[in-house]
Every structure is written in structure tokens, then in C-alpha cells.
Amino acid sequence: MAVLCAFGLLAGQLGAQDAKARRREARELARQGAAAINRLAELVTDPDLEVRIEAVKSLTEIGTARSLEPLIKAVRDNDPEVQIRATDGLVNFYLPGYVRSGLSATLRRVGGRITSRFTDGNDQVIEPFVEVRPEVIQALGWLARSGASMEARANAARAIGILRGRAAVADLLEAVRSKDTRVIYESLIAFQKIRDRSVGPRLTFLLRDLDEQVQVTAIETAGLLFNLEALPTLRDVLGRTSSRRVRRAALSAIAMLPDESNRAVLLNYLNDRDAQLRAAAYEGLGRIKNPSDLPALKKAFEGESDNLARLSAAFALVMLGNLELGQHSPFQYLFDNLNSAARARAAQALLIEAARAPEIRKMLYPLLPGATRAEKIGLARVLAESGDAESVQYLEPLTRDANTEVAEQAIRALRNLRARLP
């Protein structure tokens, strides 16, 4: 009996030594690059957890197309840390550098417990011209609804959004039915990035969620997905809420849904003390395009003291047909703000929307040759999202611009535009 015990103890020690050796091997294989992928693919199914973790790290570091298949296999591991690291590894292939800021960068294992911290910002998304393998999205969709932990599920939902994974919409719809706030929130942000409008009505139930972050995000999503069916609920939320954050989100969402029935609500906020509410009201009236609102909007543009709100008033006037170019014109104000560090992003977003109208888009072309660096970059991004086949001939000269940043942005814009064109 004593001999058997001694033999068992020795076998256990040898097994531990073997596992330790495999962990070291998995770490060191990253230096060999693509030549090590076959061996790492074996190690991602190793019985030892630490070996699997090190194998996933190495596959992520190698980061070639051949790394994707074993990382997909690792997504279906039964350990949440492996799932999270594999998820970030997949995203990192399509968005290099992501692994340094993704959830796996904050992972800590204390005993059997994993701690992690989601970053507040979640605006990363791949360029539209980047094509993601279907099996990657399929694996992440499965993880979003079936992960080993809520952190792994939420992280998968975030990854789906970053990769614009439209094929995982059904999985995300299942994920938003979970009881976990982070999973719901990350799924909603993913829907915002994917922009599948058909999903909007199926998310209306979240507009009254008890968690403010989820409620605000669901409200924003209703506007972005053009969910007109949500208007009655949005108006009710706007009238009942005592939260300034919810009120701003609700009015902004209403403003994004151009319906004549919204006019009375929007007009009521034209002189509100809150600049963000005034801005939403201006934009909403601009989208409705009722000519009778021109005098009020012109007065707002001329007298508005908040620069961001004034930008919204300028957008509204442009949408209503005020297309003259002049030192103090609304169109010029929109264009000039592409040079503002504080307001360039807002000006660009408003111009993207306005430029969907052919008559407005055509006004941008003559401005390109004499534009500043910031204006060229901003207009390239505008045309990438709102341009048509005619826009190609105006973007091509920018790809040869003397300023390398302008040229790089123009090349990217052309690729994105061509990916959209039929």
C-alpha cells in the first residue's frame, strides 16, 4: 500500500512538472511566429488551464490569419479567462493593438476567482471595408449567449460590435434578455455599431429599464436604429423622468426620428436653459423640415450662446435649405467647425447626415481644393459615409495630398466608400 501511495505521489509530481514545462513551452513558442501555430493549436486543448491561457496569449501575439482557427476553438473553452483572452485575440487580429486595451489587459486571477474591469469608452469599430470571417462572428455570437461567465458574455458582445458582426444579431437579442446589466449594455452598444434597423422594435422593452445606464443606452439605440415605433414610449419617458441624463437622451432620440407629431414637443425646448436640450430641439426640427420653423431656428442660430448648440441650429437651417456660403452663414459655420478641436467631431457627424442629400453633398466638392488639413480630413470622412459614385473623383486627388495624414485618411475613405457602393 505504501508503495502504491509513493508511486501516486511521484506520478503527481511528474505530472506537475510536465504541466510546468508545457506552460513554459506555450509562452516561448510566441517567438517562433507562424511556425509554432500547429503546436499551439494542440496546447489550447491542454488539460492544464495555465497551459491553455499561455497558448492563447501566444496565438494572439503571433496574430496571423492561421491563428484564428485555434483562437476560435479557445472561445469554446469552459474557462472564462480563456474565453475572454481568445475573444480579445480575435478582435486584435482585425484591430491591431486592441489586446492592450481590451478586457484581457485587466484580468487578474485570485485563486479560482477572476477579476476584470471594463473600460468606460466603447467607441472602437473596424473600418467598413474590413471583412471578418463568418466563423469568427459565429463563435462570438455563441459566446455572447452561452459564455462561462457574464464577463465573458459581455466581452463577446463588445467584440461583435467592434467587428460589425451583423450575423450575430440573433445571439445579441438573446443576450439582452439576460439579467446582467453589463451584458445588456454591451449588446446595445453592439446594435448601435451594427445599425440593423429591423432590430429596433425588439428593444423597446428596455426603454423603461430600472438601471439608468441601460435605459439611456436603450433610448440612444432607439434613435440610432430609427425606431419610429418607440416614439410614444420615448415621449412618455421624457414627460415622466426626473433624471437630466434620461431627459437629454429621450429628447435626442425623439429628435432623430423625424415625425411631424414631434414638433410640439421639440418647440417646447427651444428656449430651455439646458444647452443640450436646445441642441436636440434644433436638430429635430431640422430633420422634420417644416418651413414654418425657419424664423425660430434663424433666431436661435443668431442668438445661441453655446457653440455646440449653435452648431445644431446651423445644421437645422441647412437641412431646411439654407445653403448659401458666406462668412456668417449656417453652412459656413458647420464647415468651419471642422477646424475646432472641441467641435470637429460634432460638425463632422452633422455634415455626414446632411450630405446624404445630393444637393448638399455637391456643395462640399468645390471646397476641397482650398481646404485646410482638418477640413480635408473631415470631408474625406463625410464622403466615406455619405458619398456616392461621383464622390470618388473628388477623393482621389486627396490620396496624393502633400500632407501624409490627409492622404492616409483619403485612402481609407475611398476604400470605405467603394465598399458601400453597389
C-alpha positions in Angstrom: 0.0 0.0 0.0 2.8 2.3 0.9 4.5 1.6 -2.4 1.3 2.5 -4.3 1.0 5.8 -2.4 4.6 6.6 -3.1 4.1 5.8 -6.8 1.0 8.0 -6.9 2.8 10.9 -5.3 5.7 10.5 -7.8 3.3 10.5 -10.7 1.6 13.6 -9.5 4.9 15.4 -9.1 5.9 14.3 -12.6 2.6 15.5 -14.0 3.0 18.9 -12.3 6.5 19.2 -13.8 5.2 18.2 -17.2 2.5 20.9 -17.0 5.0 23.5 -15.9 7.2 22.6 -18.9 4.2 22.9 -21.2 3.3 26.3 -19.8 6.9 27.5 -20.4 6.8 26.0 -23.9 3.5 27.8 -24.7 5.0 31.1 -23.6 8.2 30.6 -25.6 6.5 29.4 -28.8 5.4 33.0 -29.5 8.9 33.8 -30.5 8.8 31.3 -33.4 5.9 33.1 -35.1 3.6 31.3 -37.5 5.8 28.2 -37.4 4.6 27.5 -33.9 0.8 27.6 -34.6 0.3 23.9 -35.1 1.8 23.1 -31.7 -0.1 26.0 -30.1 -3.3 24.7 -31.6 -2.7 21.5 -29.7 -2.0 23.3 -26.5 -5.2 25.3 -26.5 -6.9 22.0 -25.6 -4.4 21.0 -22.9 -5.9 19.7 -19.7 -3.9 22.2 -17.7 -5.7 25.7 -17.5 -2.5 27.7 -17.3 -1.1 26.0 -20.5 -4.3 26.9 -22.4 -4.1 30.5 -21.2 -0.4 30.8 -22.3 -1.2 29.2 -25.6 -4.0 31.8 -26.3 -1.6 34.6 -25.3 1.0 33.4 -27.8 -1.5 32.9 -30.6 -2.7 36.5 -30.0 0.9 37.7 -30.1 1.7 35.9 -33.3 -1.5 37.3 -34.8 -1.6 35.8 -38.3 -4.6 34.5 -40.2 -3.6 31.0 -39.2 -4.0 32.0 -35.5 -7.8 32.5 -36.0 -8.8 28.8 -36.1 -7.2 27.8 -32.8 -8.5 31.1 -31.2 -12.0 30.2 -32.3 -11.5 26.8 -30.7 -10.4 28.5 -27.5 -13.6 30.7 -27.4 -15.5 27.4 -26.7 -13.2 26.6 -23.7 -15.1 26.1 -20.4 -13.0 28.7 -18.5 -14.0 32.3 -18.7 -10.4 33.7 -18.7 -9.6 31.6 -21.7 -12.8 32.7 -23.4 -12.0 36.4 -22.7 -8.4 36.2 -23.9 -9.4 34.3 -27.0 -12.1 36.9 -27.8 -9.6 39.8 -27.5 -7.2 37.8 -29.6 -9.7 37.5 -32.4 -10.5 41.3 -32.2 -6.8 42.1 -32.1 -6.3 40.4 -35.5 -8.8 42.8 -37.2 -8.0 45.8 -34.9 -4.3 45.6 -34.1 -3.4 46.8 -30.6 -6.8 46.1 -29.2 -5.5 43.5 -26.8 -3.6 46.2 -24.9 -6.9 48.0 -24.0 -9.4 45.1 -24.1 -10.8 43.3 -21.1 -7.9 40.8 -21.0 -5.5 43.6 -20.2 -7.1 44.0 -16.8 -7.7 40.3 -16.0 -6.5 39.1 -12.6 -7.0 35.6 -11.2 -7.0 35.3 -7.4 -7.4 31.6 -6.6 -10.4 30.4 -8.6 -11.9 33.9 -9.0 -11.3 36.2 -11.9 -11.4 40.0 -11.6 -11.5 42.4 -14.5 -12.5 45.9 -15.3 -14.4 47.1 -18.4 -13.2 50.5 -19.7 -15.9 53.2 -19.9 -15.1 54.0 -23.6 -16.6 51.7 -26.2 -16.3 53.5 -29.5 -13.9 51.2 -31.3 -15.1 49.7 -34.5 -13.3 48.3 -37.6 -13.4 50.1 -40.9 -16.3 49.1 -43.1 -14.0 47.7 -45.8 -12.6 45.1 -43.4 -14.1 41.7 -43.9 -14.4 39.4 -40.9 -14.5 35.6 -41.3 -18.1 34.3 -40.7 -16.8 31.6 -38.3 -15.3 34.3 -36.1 -18.7 36.1 -35.7 -20.5 32.7 -35.2 -18.1 31.8 -32.4 -18.5 35.2 -30.7 -22.3 35.0 -31.1 -22.4 31.7 -29.3 -20.2 33.1 -26.5 -22.4 36.2 -26.1 -25.4 34.0 -25.1 -23.6 31.0 -23.6 -20.3 32.1 -22.1 -18.9 30.6 -18.9 -19.3 33.9 -17.1 -21.2 37.2 -17.5 -17.9 39.0 -18.1 -17.1 36.6 -20.9 -20.6 37.1 -22.4 -20.4 40.9 -22.2 -16.9 40.9 -23.7 -18.1 38.8 -26.6 -21.0 41.3 -27.2 -18.5 44.1 -27.2 -16.3 42.2 -29.7 -19.3 41.6 -32.0 -20.0 45.3 -32.1 -16.4 46.2 -32.8 -16.3 43.7 -35.7 -19.7 44.9 -37.0 -21.0 41.3 -36.7 -24.4 41.5 -38.2 -24.6 37.7 -38.4 -24.7 37.6 -34.6 -27.8 39.8 -34.2 -30.0 36.9 -33.1 -27.4 36.0 -30.4 -27.3 39.6 -29.2 -31.1 39.7 -29.0 -30.9 36.6 -26.7 -28.1 38.3 -24.7 -30.2 41.5 -24.0 -32.8 39.2 -22.3 -30.2 38.3 -19.6 -30.4 39.8 -16.1 -26.9 41.2 -16.3 -26.5 44.9 -16.8 -23.1 44.7 -18.4 -24.2 42.1 -20.9 -27.3 44.1 -21.8 -25.3 47.4 -22.1 -22.6 45.9 -24.3 -25.2 44.2 -26.5 -27.0 47.6 -27.0 -23.7 49.3 -28.0 -23.1 46.4 -30.4 -26.5 47.1 -32.0 -25.6 50.7 -32.4 -22.4 49.8 -34.3 -24.1 47.2 -36.5 -27.0 49.6 -37.4 -29.6 46.9 -38.3 -32.8 48.9 -38.1 -35.0 45.9 -38.1 -33.8 45.2 -34.5 -35.1 48.5 -33.1 -38.7 47.4 -32.2 -37.4 44.3 -30.4 -35.5 46.5 -27.9 -38.4 48.9 -27.0 -38.9 47.0 -23.7 -35.6 48.3 -22.4 -36.7 52.0 -22.7 -38.0 51.8 -19.1 -35.2 49.7 -17.6 -34.6 50.4 -14.0 -30.8 50.7 -14.5 -30.2 54.2 -15.8 -27.2 53.3 -17.9 -29.1 50.6 -19.6 -32.2 52.9 -20.1 -30.1 55.7 -21.5 -28.3 53.4 -23.9 -31.6 51.8 -25.0 -33.0 55.2 -25.6 -30.0 56.2 -27.7 -30.2 53.0 -29.6 -33.9 53.7 -30.5 -32.9 56.9 -32.1 -29.9 55.5 -34.0 -31.9 52.5 -35.3 -34.7 54.8 -36.4 -37.3 53.0 -34.3 -40.4 55.1 -35.0 -42.5 52.6 -33.1 -40.7 53.7 -29.9 -41.9 57.3 -30.2 -44.9 57.0 -27.8 -42.7 55.4 -25.2 -40.0 58.0 -25.6 -42.4 60.9 -25.2 -43.8 59.2 -22.1 -40.3 58.7 -20.6 -39.4 62.4 -21.5 -42.5 63.6 -19.6 -42.1 61.4 -16.5 -38.3 61.3 -15.8 -36.7 63.3 -13.1 -33.2 62.4 -14.4 -31.5 65.0 -16.5 -29.4 62.3 -18.3 -32.5 60.4 -19.2 -34.3 63.5 -20.3 -31.4 64.5 -22.6 -31.3 61.0 -24.1 -35.0 60.9 -24.7 -35.3 64.2 -26.4 -32.2 63.5 -28.5 -33.8 60.2 -29.6 -37.1 61.9 -30.4 -35.1 64.4 -32.4 -33.5 61.7 -34.5 -37.0 60.3 -35.5 -38.4 62.9 -38.0 -42.2 62.8 -37.4 -44.5 65.8 -37.6 -46.1 64.7 -34.3 -42.8 65.6 -32.6 -42.9 69.3 -33.5 -44.9 70.4 -30.4 -42.5 68.6 -28.1 -39.4 70.0 -29.8 -40.7 73.5 -29.9 -41.2 73.4 -26.2 -37.5 73.0 -25.7 -36.2 75.8 -28.0 -35.6 78.1 -25.1 -34.7 75.6 -22.4 -31.9 76.5 -20.0 -30.1 73.2 -20.8 -28.0 73.7 -23.9 -28.1 70.0 -24.8 -31.9 70.0 -24.8 -31.9 73.1 -27.0 -29.5 71.5 -29.4 -31.6 68.3 -29.7 -34.7 70.5 -30.4 -32.9 72.4 -33.2 -31.7 69.2 -34.8 -35.1 67.5 -34.5 -36.9 70.5 -36.2 -34.2 70.5 -38.9 -35.0 66.8 -39.7 -38.8 67.4 -39.8 -38.1 70.2 -42.4 -41.3 72.3 -41.7 -40.7 75.7 -43.4 -42.7 77.4 -40.7 -39.9 76.7 -38.2 -37.3 78.7 -40.2 -37.8 82.0 -38.3 -37.4 80.4 -34.9 -34.3 78.5 -36.0 -32.8 81.5 -37.6 -33.3 83.4 -34.4 -31.8 80.5 -32.4 -28.7 80.4 -34.7 -28.1 84.1 -34.4 -28.6 84.3 -30.6 -27.3 81.0 -29.3 -24.6 81.4 -26.8 -23.5 77.7 -26.6 -21.2 76.8 -29.5 -22.3 73.2 -29.8 -26.0 74.1 -29.7 -25.3 76.8 -32.3 -23.8 74.1 -34.5 -27.1 72.1 -34.1 -29.0 75.3 -35.1 -26.8 75.7 -38.2 -27.4 72.1 -39.2 -31.2 72.6 -38.9 -31.1 75.6 -41.2 -29.0 73.7 -43.7 -31.5 70.8 -43.6 -34.2 73.4 -44.3 -32.5 74.6 -47.4 -30.3 77.5 -46.2 -27.3 76.5 -48.4 -25.7 79.9 -49.0 -22.0 80.2 -48.4 -20.8 83.3 -46.6 -18.8 84.4 -43.6 -21.8 84.2 -41.2 -23.9 81.6 -42.9 -25.1 78.4 -41.2 -23.4 76.2 -43.9 -20.1 78.0 -43.4 -20.3 77.7 -39.7 -20.8 73.9 -40.0 -17.8 73.7 -42.4 -15.5 76.0 -40.3 -16.0 73.9 -37.2 -14.2 71.0 -38.8 -11.1 73.0 -37.6 -12.3 73.1 -34.0 -10.6 70.6 -31.7 -13.7 70.9 -29.4 -16.4 70.7 -32.0 -14.9 68.9 -35.1 -16.4 65.6 -34.2 -19.9 67.0 -33.8 -19.6 69.1 -37.0 -18.4 66.0 -38.9 -21.3 63.9 -37.7 -23.9 66.6 -38.7 -22.2 67.0 -42.1 -22.3 63.3 -42.6 -26.1 63.3 -42.1 -26.7 66.5 -44.1 -24.5 65.2 -47.0 -26.9 62.4 -47.7 -28.9 64.9 -49.6 -27.3 65.2 -53.1 -27.7 69.0 -53.3 -25.8 69.4 -50.0 -23.1 66.8 -50.9 -22.4 68.6 -54.2 -21.7 71.8 -52.3 -18.8 70.2 -50.5 -16.8 69.2 -53.6 -15.7 72.8 -54.6 -14.5 73.4 -51.0 -11.9 70.5 -51.1 -9.0 72.1 -53.1 -8.7 75.1 -50.8 -9.5 73.3 -47.6 -7.2 73.2 -44.5 -5.7 69.9 -43.3 -8.5 69.4 -40.7 -11.2 70.3 -43.3 -9.8 67.8 -45.8 -9.7 65.1 -43.2 -13.2 65.9 -42.0 -14.7 66.0 -45.6 -13.0 62.7 -46.5 -14.7 61.0 -43.6 -18.0 62.7 -44.6 -17.8 61.4 -48.1 -16.7 58.0 -47.0 -20.1 57.6 -45.2 -22.4 59.8 -47.3 -20.7 59.9 -50.7 -21.8 58.2 -54.0 -20.0 57.1 -57.1 -19.5 60.8 -58.1 -17.5 61.4 -54.9 -14.7 59.1 -56.0 -13.2 61.6 -58.4 -13.1 64.2 -55.6 -11.4 61.9 -53.1 -8.8 60.5 -55.4 -6.7 63.7 -55.6 -6.7 63.8 -51.8 -4.9 60.5 -51.8 -1.9 62.3 -53.3 -2.1 65.3 -50.9 1.3 66.7 -49.7 0.1 66.1 -46.1 0.5 62.4 -45.3 -2.3 62.4 -42.7 -4.7 63.8 -45.3 -3.5 61.2 -47.9 -3.9 58.3 -45.4 -7.4 59.4 -44.4 -8.4 59.9 -48.1 -7.2 56.3 -49.0 -9.2 54.9 -46.1 -12.2 57.0 -47.1 -12.0 55.7 -50.7 -11.8 52.1 -49.5 -14.8 52.6 -47.2 -16.8 54.4 -49.9 -16.1 51.7 -52.5 -17.1 49.0 -50.0 -20.5 50.7 -49.8 -21.1 51.3 -53.5 -23.1 48.7 -55.4 
